[in-house]
Structure formats: structure tokens, C-alpha cells
Amino acid sequence: MTTALITGSTAGIGSAFARRLAAQGHNLVLVARDTKRLGEQATELHDRHGIEAEVLTADLSTEEGIAAVERRLGDRTHPVDLLVNNAGFGNKGRYLEVSMADELTMLKVHIEAVLRLTSAATESMRSRGRGGVVNVASVAAFVPRGTYGASKAWVVQFTQGAARDLSGSGVRLMALCPGFVRTEFHQRAGMGTDNIPNWMWLDADKLVAAALDDLARGKTVSVPDPRYKALMGLVKLTPRGLLGGVSSRTGRKYGPQ
């Protein structure tokens, strides 16, 4: 049986990955900050699917948290075959309204943690000639949207570049770029969502199923829904100045993940 490690596993997209992979028979390493929720999740998935679910409490906004997950990914005696870098958050407010401390914490989680955990995982995977990494980005990566969008744009560019460099190694990397998903993401950030049209909301379980299919097909960027594929096509045709204005007015009240 293969093993998947998922960061931010207890809610939203991370929880959907855990459910899907457990149902497919993968053992899991569940990573999040809340030990109690991790334990409950591990028990439920073990009892329902008969898989082994290991828990690792780690805060990826801290050096200690990142290092702990790096050590687990580097364990050659209990190798990880699939890494899902899903942990992330949003900040409510425009540039200079968000504190510098919060901006830097976002960069720590969205960039430094993704870089270090991807590197720890792929080094071990490359030596075995197989493995996969899914780095959860966002459609916000493709529009001007402050630190959140910029950090997710980095995730996309980094993942595509690393995938090219590891081509032929047996290791697959993919950036997952969802739109609005019904999770705890917006509530935790204090963002209002009342004016988001119903048609823009995605189901986390369907999103994950499509993402894993894209990974199996060897895609390096996945926008797993026809609605958002069409929207991103329009984004490419929209002048950057106009796009920036729209993003500035709407992207700070709520933000996609």
C-alpha cells in the first residue's frame, strides 16, 4: 500500500483529499495544527476504510512545524509516495491594511513550506523512481491580487519549473488551481461570501477527484472545472489594467482557494 501525506488535512480540500485517497486504499499521514481534530479524522478514516492513518501535529508557519514534516518526508524506512501541500489561508484587507507580520506568515506557509516540503519529498521519490506532489494553488494565481495571489502564482511557477527539471525521473508534480470551494477558508479569514454567485462554488470532493485524474494524466497545472477553465480563458484576453481594477475591488472581501 502506498502512503500519502496531506498538509491542512482536517478541513476543506485537504479533508477531501484524505477521504478520496483513503477510499482508494492509501495509507495516510495527516498534518494539521489541531491534534484533537487530527485524531478524530484518523480514527474515522481507519474505521471506514481499513487504512493506517498517522497523525503529525505541525504549524507550518513555524520553523519547528516545517522541520517536523520535512523529517517525516525524508524517512526512507516509511516512504511517502504522494505529497499534497494543501495548508494555506487568506488575509482580509487591501495592501497596507494587513499587518506585515500576517503577510510574512502567509509567505512562510504558501512559499517556504511548499518549497521545503516539495524538496524533501521529491529527493526521496527521485531515488525510488516514483512519486507525486500536488501543490494547491488557486485561480487567484492568474489575476493581480496582492500577497495571496502573488504567493499562489509562485506556487504555480515553481511547480511547473520543478516538474520540468524532474522530467523522466518518475516523479510527477502538479499545481492545483481551484476557484471558490465550500470550505472553512473564508470563514476563518473573516471574509464575506454572500455576493458570490452560486454557480461559482465548487464541491471539494468532485474537485479532488478531477485533480487526481489530472495528476495521473501527467498535467502540471490543473484547473479542475469547465466553468473556471472558461473564466481563465477570458482572463488571458482581458487587459491587465482592467483585470487589476476588478480584482482590487472584489478580491479583498473574499478570495478563492
C-alpha positions, 0 to 999 in steps of 0.5 A: 500500500502506498502512503500519502501525506496531506498538509491542512488535512482536517478541513476543506480540500485537504479533508477531501483529499484524505477521504478520496485517497483513503477510499482508494486504499492509501495509507495516510499521514495527516498534518494539521495544527489541531491534534484533537481534530487530527485524531478524530479524522484518523480514527474515522478514516481507519474505521471506514476504510481499513487504512493506517492513518498517522497523525503529525501535529505541525504549524507550518508557519513555524520553523519547528512545524516545517522541520517536523514534516520535512523529517517525516518526508525524508524517512526512507524506512516509511516512504511517502509516495504522494505529497499534497501541500494543501495548508494555506489561508487568506488575509482580509484587507487591501495592501497596507491594511494587513499587518506585515507580520500576517503577510510574512506568515502567509509567505512562510506557509504558501512559499517556504513550506511548499518549497521545503516540503516539495524538496524533501519529498521529491529527493526521496521519490527521485531515488525510488523512481516514483512519486507525486506532489500536488501543490494547491494553488488557486485561480487567484494565481492568474489575476493581480491580487496582492500577497495571496495571489502573488504567493499562489502564482509562485506556487504555480511557477515553481511547480511547473519549473520543478516538474520540468527539471524532474522530467523522466525521473518518475516523479510527477508534480502538479499545481492545483488551481481551484476557484471558490470551494465550500470550505472553512477558508473564508470563514476563518479569514473573516471574509464575506461570501454572500455576493458570490454567485452560486454557480461559482462554488465548487464541491471539494470532493468532485474537485479532488477527484478531477485533480487526481485524474489530472495528476495521473494524466501527467498535467502540471497545472490543473484547473479542475472545472469547465466553468473556471477553465472558461473564466481563465480563458477570458482572463488571458484576453482581458487587459491587465489594467482592467483585470487589476481594477476588478480584482482590487475591488472584489478580491479583498472581501473574499478570495478563492482557494 
